[in-house]
Amino acid sequence: MSKEETSSNLSLSSYDEKSESGSRKKEDALEEMKELPHNHHGFHWIVCAVLIVGDMAGGGLVALPSSFVNSGLWAGIAMTVISAVLSGYTGVQLGDNWLIMQERWSEYKESCRKPYPEMGYRALGRGGRIFVAVIITIQQFGLSVVFMLLASNNISSFLFAFWKLNVNFCFIALVVAAFISPFLMLGSAKDFWQVGFVAMCSTCVAVCLMIVGIIHDWGGCAAEVDFPPVVFNKFFLAYGTIMFAYGGHSVFPSFQHDMKKPEDFAKSVISGYILILIMYLPVSVFGYLVYGGSQGDTIITSLQLTWVQQTVNVLITVHVVFTQVIICSPLSLQIEELFRVPNKFGLRRVIVRLIIVLCVLFTALSIPKFGVILDLIGGTTITLLTMILPAIFNMFLVASTKKRKLMTVGLTEVGEDSTYASIMDVFRYNSWPILIINICVLGFGLIGGVASTLSAIVELATTEWELPCYVELFMGTLSFTGDGGAVSCCGKYMNITTLDGVDPNGFCAAVS
């Protein structure tokens, strides 16, 4: 064999070895990309389900029964169940979206402060990230205001029921803000999953006690119950309330990101939603059948057994106070990201989060009626984050993933993954059954959201507002005493009590 042939064979052998080595490296890289990430310091899927229940159930539980007054019994049941199924479906879609992102972009296997906005970026580009960040900020801020109002009202009712103390709502709100501030200094969901467990347990006990209170009032109230006629604009307010009851999606990606096995997130969503629906339906249906149109913004004030009402008050207050910790986490993380605050406990974190609490407190004192705010949030930001954006992001991410695979077939060198899908790609690469389901979800969300928002705006425009506490303070008219905690008695004229020897005058709110 000549030197040239030997040199040629050695060259070919060397090329084959390099080629095989390159192929092996490429296969290993692909396998590494496909490997599902595990967060060894994360929590189990059951803990995630607990956080989902803790995030949603408390505020939704006390507000949902009043939505049946606006929608009627059967329509209320239908909307509650349909919303649970559809929002549960979009919750699973959010989990699928995050898994796609972790497979395609390795940086999401590490720490990520704002997973939902990043989902918008990978699906729709930079505009998607900004839009989602703004919507989440508005929603989480609004929910924090609602929960602070609910907690403060419950504490006011409790003080009046047992000690006849009429403490002005404004002072109680200050105490609530001071109480939750230390808890808000914690990091992400994995640092306070015990909070979600406490919130879920308190809600489960509250459900049982509500049923006890409703059964007690059945005999005296059901016979005199008044069912007001369903009015068109009020009907869509019910949609906003129901959406509020299922409005946990903004923190779902944060929960999944902190899980030990993110691929188990679907289990967490399904089990969490089953438990939530088991809580919601009995209280809403029986509450409507017994109290009818006499219910206020919450069902708690309709319960006439004092010990039941006030125990539920305490339990729901515990729930909403700790839920504020859960929902303020993504809000705080996004604002800290904006101002480049280090992702650890320190003075800058304390300052930023205290400012957030003060802003929530100021808004709560400015708009002390949470029912209309709840409906407005439910029809706008919650509908977007729960019903509309998960389906849109899923269709675009699936389409761009399939598009990139076709673009990179046969290539040995694969560049940075910056592939986006067009609307035509969405229809080309998604299966038709999935497209049809998603279009139905989008239609339900868009129609209900727009109608609910318009109804809430009309309600806001026609609501009578009192002077905020801080205005009364400067005017010298702020009183330490409040309105007390009178009961929303049942019957058409809200003057029927089920307690022996109790005079409706001074006990029932309508005749006080």
N, C-alpha and C positions, 0 to 999 in steps of 0.2 A: 504494500500500500504506500502510495506516494505521500510526501509531507503535506501537499495541498489537500489530498483526500482526508488525511488524518485531521488536519486543521479544520476542514469543512465539517467533519463528523463531530469533532469536539464543539465546534460552534453551534451546530444543530442541537447537540445534546444539552449544551448550556442554555440555549433558547427554550428547549422543551422544559427543562427544570424551572427556568424563570417563569415560563407560561403556566406550568402546573402550580408553582408557588403563588403566582398572582391569582390564579383561579381559586386556590384554597383560601387565600386571604380575602378574596371577594365573597366567597361562600361564608367564611367565618363572620365577616362584617354583616352580611345579610342575616345570618342566624342571630347575631347579637342584636340587630335592629328588631328582629321578630320576637326576641325573648321578652316576655312580659316583665316589667319592672316590679321589684318587691321592695317595699320600705320596711326594713327590719325593725324600725322604731315606731312604726305606725300602729293603728288599732285594727281590731277584727271587724268583719262586716256586720256582726250583731251590734257592736258598739256604734257603728255608723248608722244602723237602723234606729237605734235609740236617739242619736243626735237628730235624725230626720223628724222623728215624732216630737222630740223636745223643741225643735225649731218651729214646727207648724201648729201643733195641736191646741195649745192654751188659748191664744187670742182667737183663733178660729172657732174653738168650742163655745165660747161665750157669745160670739157675734153671729154665728151661723143660724141659730134658731130664729132670730129676728128677720132673717132673709126670707123665711117661709111666709111671714106676714105680707111681704111685698110680692111674692111669687105665687102663693097658694100652695096647698099641700102636695099635690101630685107633680106639679111643675117643679117645686122645690126639691122633691126626692129625685126626680129625673136629672135635674141640673147638678145636684150634689154627686150622684153616682157617675154621670157622664164626665163631669169635671175631674173626678178622682181617676177614672180610667184613662182619660186623655192626658192629664198632667203626669200620671204615673208613667205613661208611655214616653212622654217627652223627657221625663227624668231619666229613664233608661237610655234614651238617645244621648243625653248629655254625657252619660258614662261611656257610651260607645265613641263619642267624639273625642273624649279625653284619651282613650286607649289608642285611637288612630294617631293622635298628636304625639303620644309617647313613643309609638313605633316609628314615626317618620322623623321626629326631631328629638335627639337624645337629651337636649337641655331640659326637657319637661320631665325627665326621670329624676332630676334634682329638685331643689327648692324653687317654688314658683309662687310669688305673692298674690298674683291676680289671674288665676286660671281661666275664669269665664271671659274676661277681655281678651286674653291670649287666644281663646277659641275663636272669638270674633275676628282677630287678626289673621289667623291661619285659614279661616273660611272665606273672608271677604276683603282682607287687606287692612291697611292702617286705619281707614275710616271705620271699619267694623270694631276695631279695638277701642277707639275713642268713644264711639256710640254706646257700646256695652258698658264701659267704665262710667260714663255719665248717668246712664239709666240705673245702674246698680247703686251708685252714690245717692241718687234721688230716692230710690226705693228704700234702701237701708236706713237712710235718714228719716224718711216718713214713717217707717215701721217703728223706729226707736221712739218717735214722738207719740205714736198711738199707744205703744206699750207703757210709756211713762205716764200718759194720761190714765190708762186703765188701772195701772198699779196705784196711782195716787187716789183715784176715785174709790177703789176697793178699800184702801186703808182708811179713808175718810168715813166710809160706811161702817167699817169695823169699829172705829173709835166711838161713833155715835151709838151703835147698837148696844155695846157693853158698858160704856162709861158716860153716855150722853154728852160726849165732847164734840162740839161743833168747831172743828179746826178748819180754817180756810185751806182750800185746795192748794193754794200757792205755796204755803209753808210745807205741806206734805211733799209736794213735788221737789222742793229743795232737799228734803231728807232723802228721798228716793235717789236723786242725782248723786248725793254724797255717798250713799250706800253702794251703788253700782260702780263708782269710779275705780276703786282698787281692783275689782275683777277685770275691768277693761284693760288693765296693764299687762295681762297675759298675752301670749303670742298668738298661735293659730289653734285650730280645733283640737289638735292632738294634745295640747297643753291643758285643756279644760273639758275633756269628754265627760268627766264626772258631773259637770254642770248640766249637760244634756240628760244624764240619768236621773238627777234630782227633778228636772223639769218634767220628764216623762212620768215618773212615779207620782208626782203631785197631781198631774192631769188625770191619771187613771183613777186615783182616789176621788178626785173631784167629780168625775163622771158618775161613779157609784152613788155619791151623796146627792148629786142632782136628781138622779132617778128616784132616790128616797124622798126628796123634797117634792118632786112632781107627783108621786103616788099619794103623798099626804094631802096635797092640794086638789087632787082629782075630784073628790066627792063634792067639795064646795064650789069649785071653779068650772068644771066641765059642763055642768048643767046650765051655767049662765055665760058660757064662752061666746064671744062675738068674733066672727071672721069677717074682717073688712073686705070689700070688693077689690079685686086686683086692678090696679091702674097701670096704664102703659108705661109711663116714665118710672114709676116705682118698681115695676117688674124688672127693669134692667139694672136698677140699684142692687137688686138681689144678686145679679151676676157678679157685680163688683165685690160684694161681701163673700160670695162663694169662692171667687178667685183669691181673695185675701186669705181664706181658710186653707188654701193649697199653695200659698206663696213662698215656698222655701227654696226654689230652684237657684236663686242667686248665690247660695252658699253650697249647693251640691258639689260643684267641681272642687271647692276647697276641702270638703269632707273626703271626696274620693282621692284627692292628691295626698291626703294624710293617712290613707288606709295602708295596711300591710300588704294586701293584695288588691290593687285597684280593679282587677278584672271581676271581682265579686260584688261590685257596686250594684248591679242589677238586683241581686238578692236583698240588699239593704233597702232599695227603693220599694220593691214589691212587698216585702214583709212590713215595712214601715207604713205604707199606704193601706194595707189591710187593717192594721191596728187602728189607724186614724179613722178609717171609715166605720169601724165597729164603734168607735167613740162618738162620731158625729151623728150618725143616723138616729139612734134611739133618743138622744137628748133633743134633737131638732124636731123629730116627728111628735113625740109625746109632749114636748114643750108647747108646740103649736096647737095640738088637740086640747090641751088643758088651759092654756093662757090666751091663745088666739092673738087678737090685736092689742092686748093690754101690755105686751112686752115692750121694753124700751130698747136702748142700744145693745144691752146685754140681757141674758136670761137670769142672771144672778139676782137682780132686784125683784124679780117676780116670785122667787122662792120665799114662802112666808114663815116657815119654821126658822126661827132666829139662829139656832145653833147650826142648822144645815147651811143656811145662807152665808153665815160668817165664816164657817169652816171652809166652804167653797171659795169664799172671798180670799182667805189666807192662802189656800192652795194655788189658786189662779194667780194671785199676786206673786207668790214664790216662782211660779212658772214664767210669767212675763218678765220679771226682773232678771232671772237667769237667762231667759231667751234673748234679752237685750245684749248680754255678753256674747252670745253666739252670733247674732246678726250684725253686731258692731265690729266683729273681727275683720271681715272682708272690707268694710268701709274704712276702718282704720289703716289696714294694710295698703289700700289703694292711695289714700292721702299721704301716708308715709313714703310710699314709692315716689309720689309726685314731688315731695320735698326732700327726697334722698335721705330719709331717716334710716339709720342702721337697723338691720333686722335682729335686734336684740334689745333687752331692757336697758334703758338709760334715760338721761334727763330729757333728750329731745322727744323720745317716745311719750314720756309722761306729759310734756307740754302739749304735744299734738292731740293726744287723746283727751286731755282735760278740756281743751278748746272744743272738741267735738261734743263732749257732754254738755258744756255750757250752751252751745248752739242748739242742741236738742231741747234743753230746758227752756231757753228763750222762746223757741217755737211753740212748745207745749203751753207755756203761759200766755202766749199770744192767741192761740186757737184752742180753747179748752174743750170743744165738742169734737170727740174723736170719731163719731159715727159717719159723718159726711167725708172726713178725711180718709177713713178706712175704705169707703166705696170708691173714692177718686183714685187712691193708690191701686186698689184692686183692678179697676178698669183700665189703668194706663201701664205703669211700670211692671206690675206683677203679671198682667196679661202678656206683655212683650217678653219678659224673661221666662215665663212658664209655658205659654202656648205657641208663641210665634218664633222666637229666635232659635230654640233648640232644634226644631224641625228644619229651619232654613240652613243652619250651620251643618247639620247632619247631611243634608242633600249635597251641599257644596263640598264638604270634606270627602265624602265618599266618591264624588265625581272627580275631584282633583287627584285623589289617590289612584284611581283606576287610570286616569289620563297619564299620570307620571309613569306608571308601570309600563304602559304602552310606549311612551317616549324613550324609556331607558332600556328597552329590550335589546340585547346584543351588545350594549356598551360596556367596555371594561372600566372606564373612568366615568363616575357619576358625580356631577357637580352639586352645588348647593341646592337644596330642595326649596324652590320658590315657586312651585307650580300652583296656579289658581285655576278654578273652573269658571267657565262662562255659563250663562243661563241655558244656552243650547247644550253645553256639556252636562248640565244637571239632568236634562231630559234624555240625553244619549246614554249616560253611564249608570243611572239609577233604575232599578227594576220598576215596572209599572205598578205592581201592587203597593210598593212602598210609596211611590209618588202619589197614588190615589189616597192612601191613608194620611199622608202628610198634608195634602191639599185640603182634606176634610178637617184636620186639626187646625190648619191655618184659617179656614173659613169660620169655624166655631170661635176661634180666638179673636179674629178681626171684627166680626159682626157684633159679638158680645162686648168686646172691649170698647168699640166706638160708641155703641148705644149706652153702655154703662157710664162712660166718661161724660157724654153729653147730659145724661140724667143727673150725675153728680154735680156738674157745673151749675145746672139750673137750681139744684137743691142748695148749693153754696150761696148762690145769688139771692135766694129768698129766705135764708136763715138769719135770724136775729142774733147779733153778736153783742156780748157784754164787753165792757172796758177791760183790757188786760191788767193783770195785777200790778205790773211796774208803773202803769199810767196812774192807777189808783193810789199807789205809794207816793208818787210825786204830787198828786192832788190832795193828799192827806185824807183820803176816804177809804183806804185799805183797812179792812177789819180782820182781826185774828180769827173770828168765828166764821163758819161756813154755813152751808144749807142743810147739813145733817145727812141722814141716810134713810129717808122714808121709803117704804115698799111700794112697788108698782102692783097694786092690788088688781084682782081679776074682775071680769065682767065688762059689759059695754061701757059703763061709766067709771070703771076702775075704782069701785068702792066696796068690793066684796072681800071680806077676810075669812079665812078658814080656821082662825084661832078662836077658841072659846073665851068669852069675856073681854075681847079686845075691841075698843071703839075705833071705827074707821077714821074718825077725826083725829089727826095727829099721827096715825099709823100709816094710812094710805097717802101716797104722794098727791093723788088727784084731788083729795078733799082736805089737805092739810091747811 
